[in-house]
Amino acid sequence: MCGRFEIHNTLEIIAKVFGIDSVTFDYTPSYNIAPSQDILLVVNDGKRRFVKSRWGFVPSWSKELSDGYKMINARAESVAEKPSFRQAFQNQRCLVVADGFYEWKKEGTRKRPFYIRLKSGKPFGFAGLYNIWKSPEGEQICTSTIITTDANELVHPLHDRMPVIASPDAYDVWLDPNIHDKALLQNILKSYPSEELEAYEVTPMVNSPKNNAPENIQKI
């Protein structure tokens, strides 16, 4: 699964990576993003743009925003068919912007946190889905989920699942709402090559979402 990640690069750098020309948006870097917090999405509704979203997908039929806690992740193997995600998989795909994510290695009763990022240090996009949920009071809230797949060789010693990091050459296809070919889309949902990632141990401070500082991603 993916239960914690971070984003710290400037919006200008992120916009360049994702091919966004016009940036009329503001965001706050966070070194410890947890479910229910705001995250940064890239969507394509005629052109690529940034969207702020609440992490935790809420289907249109849900009555409570808190239902999103159950849907911070969607499994690549079933996302196209699961009723909660089926429509979004067809029409509302997105990229969740990140610089890296955290995973924990269990050793008895102890958990050691590790940070995983691209060796290049560049921002990247998790394959995700979003939905505009309407509350009973009429408020519209963008909610989203991160798709996970089998872990690669680097991540597997930490966890058997990992978030899908979309390859940049797949961005156009994944974001295009007019593409509905399940086989084509499913081919994007695979584990990222181990040789392009690095993982290292970080401070136990990241265990609490309250700790949000650059020190979280420093190697120890």
C-alpha positions as CSV (number, residue, x, y, z in Angstrom):
1,M,0.0,0.0,0.0
2,C,0.9,3.7,0.1
3,G,0.0,5.4,3.3
4,R,2.5,8.3,3.5
5,F,4.4,10.3,1.0
6,E,6.0,13.8,0.5
7,I,6.4,16.6,-1.9
8,H,8.8,19.5,-1.6
9,N,10.0,20.7,-5.0
10,T,8.9,24.1,-6.2
11,L,5.8,24.4,-8.3
12,E,7.8,25.7,-11.2
13,I,9.9,22.5,-11.3
14,I,6.8,20.4,-10.9
15,A,5.1,22.2,-13.7
16,K,8.0,21.6,-16.0
17,V,8.2,17.9,-15.2
18,F,4.5,17.5,-16.0
19,G,4.3,19.8,-19.0
20,I,2.0,22.4,-17.5
21,D,2.4,25.8,-19.1
22,S,0.2,28.1,-17.1
23,V,0.4,27.9,-13.3
24,T,-2.2,29.9,-11.4
25,F,-2.1,27.7,-8.3
26,D,-0.4,27.7,-4.9
27,Y,0.5,24.8,-2.7
28,T,2.4,24.2,0.5
29,P,5.3,21.6,0.5
30,S,4.7,18.8,3.0
31,Y,7.3,16.2,4.1
32,N,4.7,13.9,5.7
33,I,1.4,13.7,3.8
34,A,-1.2,11.4,5.4
35,P,-4.6,10.3,4.4
36,S,-7.4,12.9,4.5
37,Q,-4.9,15.7,3.9
38,D,-4.8,17.8,0.7
39,I,-2.6,16.5,-2.1
40,L,-1.6,17.9,-5.6
41,L,-3.1,16.2,-8.7
42,V,-2.4,16.6,-12.4
43,V,-5.5,16.2,-14.5
44,N,-6.5,16.7,-18.1
45,D,-9.9,18.2,-18.8
46,G,-8.9,19.7,-22.1
47,K,-5.4,20.7,-21.0
48,R,-3.2,19.6,-18.2
49,R,-3.6,21.5,-15.0
50,F,-3.1,21.2,-11.2
51,V,-5.9,20.4,-8.9
52,K,-6.0,20.3,-5.1
53,S,-7.6,17.1,-3.7
54,R,-8.4,15.4,-0.5
55,W,-6.5,12.1,-0.2
56,G,-9.1,9.3,0.2
57,F,-11.5,8.5,-2.7
58,V,-15.2,9.0,-2.0
59,P,-17.6,7.5,-4.5
60,S,-20.6,9.6,-5.6
61,W,-23.1,7.5,-3.7
62,S,-21.3,7.8,-0.3
63,K,-23.0,9.9,2.4
64,E,-19.9,10.6,4.5
65,L,-16.6,12.2,3.5
66,S,-14.9,9.9,6.1
67,D,-15.6,7.0,3.8
68,G,-12.4,8.1,2.0
69,Y,-10.3,6.7,4.8
70,K,-11.1,3.3,3.4
71,M,-10.1,4.2,-0.1
72,I,-6.7,5.9,0.0
73,N,-5.4,3.1,-2.3
74,A,-6.9,1.1,-5.2
75,R,-5.4,-2.2,-6.3
76,A,-4.2,-2.3,-9.9
77,E,-5.5,-5.8,-10.4
78,S,-9.1,-4.9,-9.7
79,V,-9.4,-1.1,-10.1
80,A,-11.0,-1.3,-13.6
81,E,-13.9,-3.5,-12.3
82,K,-14.5,-2.6,-8.7
83,P,-17.7,-0.6,-8.5
84,S,-16.2,2.2,-6.3
85,F,-13.5,2.9,-8.9
86,R,-14.9,1.6,-12.3
87,Q,-16.3,4.9,-13.6
88,A,-13.3,7.0,-12.5
89,F,-10.9,4.5,-14.1
90,Q,-12.7,5.2,-17.4
91,N,-13.0,9.0,-17.2
92,Q,-11.2,10.5,-14.2
93,R,-7.6,9.4,-14.1
94,C,-5.0,11.6,-12.6
95,L,-1.4,11.8,-11.5
96,V,-0.7,12.4,-7.8
97,V,2.4,14.5,-7.5
98,A,5.2,13.3,-5.2
99,D,8.9,13.5,-4.6
100,G,9.1,10.3,-2.6
101,F,7.1,8.0,-0.3
102,Y,7.7,6.1,2.9
103,E,7.5,2.5,3.8
104,W,8.2,0.7,7.1
105,K,10.3,-2.4,7.7
106,K,9.0,-4.6,10.5
107,E,11.5,-6.1,12.9
108,G,9.7,-7.8,15.7
109,T,7.7,-5.0,17.4
110,R,9.8,-2.3,15.9
111,K,9.1,-0.5,12.5
112,R,12.0,1.2,10.8
113,P,10.9,3.9,8.3
114,F,12.5,4.1,4.8
115,Y,12.2,6.7,2.1
116,I,11.9,5.8,-1.6
117,R,12.5,8.2,-4.4
118,L,13.8,8.5,-8.0
119,K,17.6,8.5,-8.2
120,S,17.3,11.6,-10.3
121,G,15.6,13.4,-7.4
122,K,12.9,14.6,-9.8
123,P,9.2,14.8,-8.9
124,F,7.0,12.0,-10.3
125,G,3.4,11.0,-10.6
126,F,1.6,8.2,-8.9
127,A,-1.2,6.8,-11.1
128,G,-4.4,7.8,-9.4
129,L,-8.1,8.3,-9.8
130,Y,-10.3,11.2,-8.6
131,N,-13.9,12.0,-8.1
132,I,-15.8,15.2,-7.3
133,W,-17.9,14.2,-4.3
134,K,-21.0,16.2,-3.4
135,S,-21.9,16.3,0.3
136,P,-25.6,16.2,1.5
137,E,-25.2,20.0,2.0
138,G,-24.2,20.5,-1.6
139,E,-20.5,21.1,-1.1
140,Q,-18.3,19.8,-3.9
141,I,-15.0,18.2,-2.8
142,C,-12.3,16.6,-5.0
143,T,-11.2,13.3,-3.6
144,S,-8.6,10.8,-4.9
145,T,-6.8,7.5,-4.5
146,I,-3.4,6.2,-5.3
147,I,-3.2,2.9,-7.3
148,T,-0.9,0.2,-6.0
149,T,0.7,-2.9,-7.5
150,D,3.2,-5.7,-6.6
151,A,6.4,-4.3,-5.1
152,N,9.6,-4.4,-7.2
153,E,12.8,-5.9,-5.9
154,L,13.9,-2.8,-4.1
155,V,10.6,-2.3,-2.2
156,H,9.7,-5.9,-1.6
157,P,11.9,-6.3,1.5
158,L,9.8,-3.5,3.1
159,H,6.3,-4.3,1.8
160,D,4.7,-6.6,-0.8
161,R,2.9,-3.7,-2.4
162,M,4.0,-0.3,-3.8
163,P,2.3,2.7,-5.4
164,V,2.3,2.8,-9.2
165,I,4.8,5.4,-10.4
166,A,3.7,6.2,-13.9
167,S,6.4,6.5,-16.5
168,P,6.6,9.9,-18.1
169,D,6.0,8.4,-21.5
170,A,2.6,7.1,-20.2
171,Y,1.4,10.5,-18.9
172,D,-0.5,11.4,-22.1
173,V,-2.4,8.1,-22.3
174,W,-3.2,7.9,-18.6
175,L,-4.5,11.4,-18.4
176,D,-6.5,11.4,-21.6
177,P,-10.2,11.0,-20.6
178,N,-11.1,9.9,-24.1
179,I,-9.0,6.7,-23.8
180,H,-11.0,3.7,-22.5
181,D,-8.9,0.8,-23.6
182,K,-8.6,-1.3,-20.4
183,A,-5.7,-3.3,-21.7
184,L,-3.8,-0.2,-22.7
185,L,-4.4,1.5,-19.4
186,Q,-3.7,-1.7,-17.3
187,N,-0.3,-1.9,-19.0
188,I,0.7,1.3,-17.3
189,L,-0.1,-0.1,-13.8
190,K,3.1,-2.0,-13.2
191,S,5.9,-1.6,-10.7
192,Y,8.6,0.9,-11.5
193,P,12.1,-0.4,-12.4
194,S,14.2,-0.9,-9.2
195,E,17.3,0.4,-10.9
196,E,15.8,3.9,-11.2
197,L,14.8,4.2,-7.5
198,E,16.7,4.4,-4.3
199,A,15.6,3.6,-0.7
200,Y,17.3,4.5,2.5
201,E,16.4,4.6,6.2
202,V,15.1,7.9,7.7
203,T,14.2,9.2,11.1
204,P,11.4,7.6,13.2
205,M,10.0,11.1,13.4
206,V,8.0,10.3,10.2
207,N,6.0,7.8,12.2
208,S,3.8,10.7,13.3
209,P,2.1,12.9,10.6
210,K,2.5,15.8,13.1
211,N,6.2,15.8,12.3
212,N,6.5,17.7,9.0
213,A,10.1,18.9,8.3
214,P,12.9,18.5,5.7
215,E,14.7,16.3,8.3
216,N,12.1,13.6,7.5
217,I,13.8,12.7,4.2
218,Q,17.4,12.9,5.4
219,K,19.4,9.7,5.3
220,I,20.4,8.3,8.7
